[in-house]
Amino acid sequence: MINHKTDNSSLASKVKFRTDRLPSDPIRVLDCYHGSGACWRNIKRLTGRTDITVDGLDIEDKGSFTLLGDNQKTLPNITLSKYNVIDVDSYGVPYDILKDIFSYQGEINAIIYFTMCLTFMRKVPNELLEDIGFTKKMCSEAPVFVSKNGVDKFFEWLSLNEVKEAEYISLPGNGVHIYGAFKIHRTRKDHTPLFSK
């Protein structure tokens, strides 16, 4: 079941969406698109919680416009079972990073927060469309048609990956901009990462 609400500000909405759904246990966050850390810094400040630890990937280097650390190269080497929150606050559709999380062979028991943006320039990835049954030919010959209702297609893809329930809020503006969350619980334990903190 997908629950939908509408909200109308960016960072404030992102922070509120997450604070309203925080686990009650001590929180260890893997922030896959950490940037400057503004989102989780604000969550800590607003909640007053001292039991939130954040490990960030793709950390913004304040001395330049570059990003340090490639989350997609790093993620397969991280023990995801250490985290009860994984934040995927990306631009576009978080297909690649979520696919890496879904293919993780170890234990995961976490809330996944995500951001999804669809605009004229950011459409549903062809790989996601192919995963839900569209052919490569359909994707190349009718890209506008197969990308219609991108949010529905994204949630269909989540359901193929054993996501039974998710909720999101939608922000007004050009295109589609949503903040969402779902829980993932898998007990496989045969993943051996290259390193672990």
N, C-alpha and C positions, 0 to 999 in steps of 0.2 A: 504494500500500500504506500503510495507516494503522497505525502502531505505537502501542501503548497501554501505559502503566505507571501505577501508582498511587503517590502520595506523600501526605504528611499535614501539611505546614505551609505557611503562605501566603507571606510575603515570602522566607523561606529557600528554599522550593521554586521560586519564581519566579526568584530569583537563580541557583540551582543549574542549573535547566533552561537558562537562557541561557548561563551560563559553560561548560557542557558542550558547547555548540554554537557557540562563537564562531569567526569566521573567523581564520585565522592571520595574514592581512595586517593592516596598520593599519586600525582600525575608525572609521568615521564613522556615528554613529547619528542617525536622525531619530526622536525619542521623541514620538509623537503625543499621548500623555496623560501628560506629564511630571510634573505635580503638584509635589511637593517634590524630585523627583529621587532618591529613596531607592534605587530599584532599581539604576540605573546607577552611582550613587555606591558602593553596596556591591559591584557587579561589579568596578569599578576597584580598590577596596580589597582584595578577596579575591584577585584575579588578579595584582595588582601591576603590571598593564600600564599603561604611560604613553602608549600609542599609541591610546587610545580618546578620541574627541571626540564630545560629545553636543550636539545641537541640539534644544531642547525646545519643544513646543507645549502649549497649555493648562497654563501654569505657575501653580502655586498662589501666590497673594498671601498671604504669611505674616501680614499685618496684618489680614486678614479671611477670610471663607469663600468669597470669590469666586475665579473662575478667570479668568485673563487670556489672551486669544487664543482664537479659535474655530478649532479645527483643521480643520474641514470647509470653512470659508471660506478659510483660509490654504493648505491643502494643494494646491489646483489651481495655485497660483502659485509652487510650490517646484520646483526642478530635482531630481527624485528620483534622477537618475543620479549625483549626488554622494555618495550614501549606499550603503554595502554592508550596513547593518542598518536596518530600519524596525521600530519597536516599537509595537504597537497594543494596549496594556494597558488595555482599556476595561472598563466594567461592561456586562453584557448581552451581546448578540451584536454583534460589530464589523462588521455588514453595511455600513453607510453609508461608513465610512472605507475598508474594503477595496474596496468598489465604486469609490470615487474612485481608489484605487491601481491597480486593474485597468483603469480607463478612461484612465489616464495615457498620453499618446501619445508620450512620449519613451522613451529607453533606461532600463531598470532591470535591475540585476544585484545582487540583495540577498537576505538572509535576512529573512523577515518573522516576527517573534515576535508571538503574539497571546494574549489572554485571552478566554475565553468563559464567561459565567455564565447559566444557565437556572434560573429559579425559578418559582413560581406567578405572581409579578408580572412576571417578565422571560421572555417567550416568544420563539420564533423570529419575526422580523419577517414580516409578510404579503408584503412585496415579495420577500424571499428565497424564500418558498414559491411565489410566482407565477413567479419566475425558473426554478424547477425543475419547473413544470408544473401546480401547483394553480391553480384559478380563484379570482377574487375572491369568487364566491358560496360556494365551498367554505370559504374562509378566514373568511368572516363567519358562515356557518351552522354550521360544525363546527370552531371554533378549537382545541378541546382535541384532537380527533382529528388534525387536520392538523399540529399542533405536536408530536405524539408522536415519540419518537426524534429529538429536535432535533439531537443531535450528528451522527447519520447524515445528516440533511438538510443541515446546515451543510457537511459534507465533500463531499456530492454537489454543492452549489453551488460549492465550491472547485474541484472537478474540471471543472465547466462553464467555469471561468475559467482553464483550462490548468494547474492545479496537479496535478502528476503524483504527488507523494509528500509526505506530511506526517506529523509525529509529534506526540504530545501525552502529557501526564500528567494524571491525574484526581485531584482532591483529594476526600477524603470530606466528608460533611456533607449539609445539606439542598440539594436541587436538584443541578445539574451545575455544576462549577467546574473548568475545564481551562486548562492552559497548553500552547500548541502552537507549532509552527514549520514553515515550508515555505520553499523557495527559489523565487524568481521571476527569470526571465531573458528580457528582451524587448529587441530591438534597434531598435525604431522610433525615429526621430529627428526627427519632425516637430512636436514640442511646443515652443512658445515661451512660457515662463513670463513673468509680468509683472515679476518681479524674481528675482535670483539672488545669493547671497552669494559 
